[in-house]
Amino acid sequence: DCGKKIAKKFRIKNIKFITTSATKIPLKNNSQNITLARRTGLSHGKQWIKVLNEVQRLLVKKDSSRFVYTVKASLSGPIKQIKKQLKNHGLEFISLYNFKECDGTRIAMIISKPFLD
């Protein structure tokens, strides 16, 4: 797994990898500064809305908190629609990056943060 390789290479110790449904993550409410949904294949539809609800539940409501979402570039929904859905779930779009994954797959990475009250 790329993430584990990168964490090992840079000696990152304060990270936990959880492989589970992105719609039912076994963590406490308002407990995460960073939530990463990696290559879920979701960027639209009912499952995407469930992912956004779960992220909204997990993220600590701080300016430094982030939701990072990666998806195969070919499966990503229109950015205008993604921005609107993020906003509807209390998340502010920050940026979109395109890159190649360790296996060569073209990936779109969307970064957002919670709106603060």
N, C-alpha and C positions, 0 to 999 in steps of 0.2 A: 504494500500500500504506500502510495507517494507521501501522504501526510506523516506516517510513522518514520519513513526514511528521512524526511526533512527534519523532523523533530530530533532524531538521533544525530544527524549530521551537525546540527547547530546546538546540540546538547540542551534542548528545551525540556525541562522537567515538569513544569506546572501546566501540563496539558493532559486531558483525558479524552480518549477516542471512544465514542459510543456508537455502535452499529444497531440502529433501531428504526422504526417507522418515524418519519419526520412529522407525523401528525400526533404521536403519543410518546413524547420523550420523557423518560423517567427521572426528571429533575424537579426541584421545588420552584414555585412561582417566584419571579423577580430574583433569580439566583445567578444569572449568567451575564457577564460583561460582553462576551462574544459568543454568538451562535452561528455555526457553519452548517449549512445544508449542502452537501457535496454530491453533485451528479445524480440528483434524484430523478431527473427527467421531467420535473414539474415546473411549469411557469404559467399555467392557465388552468381553468376548470375548477371543479369542486375540491379536488385534492390540494391544489395550490392555495385555496382559501383556508383549508384546514391547517396547512403548514404556516401560513401567516398568522392565524389565530394562536397556534402553538408558540411561535416566536414572540408574539406580543405578550404571551403569558410568562415566558422565560426571561426575557431581557430585563436587566436592571434599568430603570428609567434615569439614565445619566447621559450627558453629552458624549462621553467617551465610549459608550456601549455601541456594539455593531452587530448587524445581521449580514452575513456574507453568504451568498447563494451562488452555487456554480451549476451549470447545466451545459450539455452539449450545445454548441452554438446553433446547430441546425434545429434544435428542439425549443429554443428560446422563443417566447411570445414577443409581440411588438413592444418596444421599450416604453412607448406612450401608455399602453395598457398596464404594464408592470408598475410604472410610476404611480398611476392612479390607484392600483390595488394596494401598493405599499402605503400610500397616503391614507386610504380608507381603513388601514389597520394600524394607524399611529406610527408609521415609519416614514422617514424622510429619505428620499433617494440621494445618494452621494455621488456614485460613479459607476461606470460600466467599463470593464477591461476584457479584452479578448486575448487568449494565449493558447499555447499547446500544452497539454497534460504530459506527464511522463511517458505515456504510451503513444503519444502523437496525436491524440484526439483534440480537435479544436473546441475550446471551452469559452463560454461567456461567464464572467464573474460580475455579479451585481452586489454593490455595497450600500447599506443603508443604516440609519440610526433612528432611535426612537425620538418622536416629537416630545418636547418637555412641556409640562403644564405651565 
